[in-house]
Amino acid sequence: MSHVDWWSRFLIFEGNAELVHSGNSDPEILRVARRHIFSATTRRRSADWEQYDRIAATDKRVAMVVRPEHIYGSALARMRDALAK
């Protein structure tokens, strides 16, 4: 995890991760997951979701789902403070 003010801080997630792709998931679930990841990582929405879906499918983009069991690192206190606001 990174933030403009936390460039020297880090978080470590320990747990299970699963790669969701066209070979192991429902196409609609994968399409929605790709859109959520795009929006969350860019902090914006696509101007043309249908075009984004076509590009993501052509690129064979995958989604990684992480189910953390433990989270620690030097940014944990700041993350908790940010979430409390």
C-alpha positions in Angstrom: 0.0 0.0 0.0 1.3 3.4 -0.8 0.2 7.0 -0.4 1.7 10.3 -1.4 2.5 11.1 2.2 3.7 7.6 3.1 6.4 7.1 0.5 8.8 5.6 3.1 6.1 3.5 4.8 4.9 0.0 3.9 2.3 -2.6 4.7 2.7 -6.4 4.6 -0.3 -8.6 4.0 0.0 -12.2 5.0 -2.7 -14.6 3.9 -4.1 -16.3 0.8 -4.3 -14.8 -2.6 -6.2 -16.0 -5.6 -5.8 -15.0 -9.2 -9.2 -14.7 -10.9 -9.0 -15.0 -14.7 -11.1 -16.2 -17.7 -10.1 -19.8 -17.1 -11.4 -20.0 -13.5 -14.3 -17.6 -13.1 -17.6 -16.5 -14.4 -17.1 -13.8 -17.2 -19.4 -11.4 -15.4 -17.6 -11.7 -12.1 -14.3 -11.1 -13.8 -15.6 -8.1 -15.7 -16.9 -6.5 -12.6 -13.7 -7.3 -10.6 -11.6 -5.6 -13.4 -13.8 -2.5 -13.2 -13.6 -2.3 -9.4 -9.8 -2.7 -9.5 -9.5 0.0 -12.2 -11.7 2.4 -10.2 -9.9 1.7 -6.9 -6.4 2.1 -8.3 -7.0 5.1 -10.5 -9.6 6.8 -8.3 -11.7 7.5 -11.4 -14.2 5.8 -13.6 -13.7 4.9 -17.2 -15.4 7.2 -19.7 -16.3 4.1 -21.8 -16.7 0.9 -19.8 -17.5 -1.2 -22.8 -14.2 -0.2 -24.4 -12.4 -0.8 -21.1 -14.0 -4.3 -21.0 -12.8 -5.1 -24.5 -9.3 -4.0 -23.8 -9.1 -5.8 -20.5 -10.4 -9.0 -22.2 -8.0 -8.7 -25.1 -5.1 -8.1 -22.7 -6.3 -11.1 -20.6 -6.0 -9.1 -17.4 -6.5 -11.0 -14.2 -7.7 -9.9 -10.8 -5.9 -10.8 -7.6 -8.1 -11.3 -4.5 -6.1 -11.2 -1.2 -7.6 -12.5 2.0 -5.2 -11.2 4.6 -4.8 -13.1 7.9 -2.2 -10.6 9.3 -1.4 -7.0 8.3 1.7 -5.2 9.7 4.2 -2.7 8.7 5.4 0.9 9.3 2.3 2.5 7.7 -0.3 0.6 9.8 -0.8 3.4 12.4 -1.2 6.0 9.7 -3.7 3.8 7.8 -5.7 3.3 11.0 -5.7 7.1 11.6 -6.9 7.7 8.0 -9.7 5.1 8.2 -10.9 6.6 11.5 -11.5 10.0 9.9 
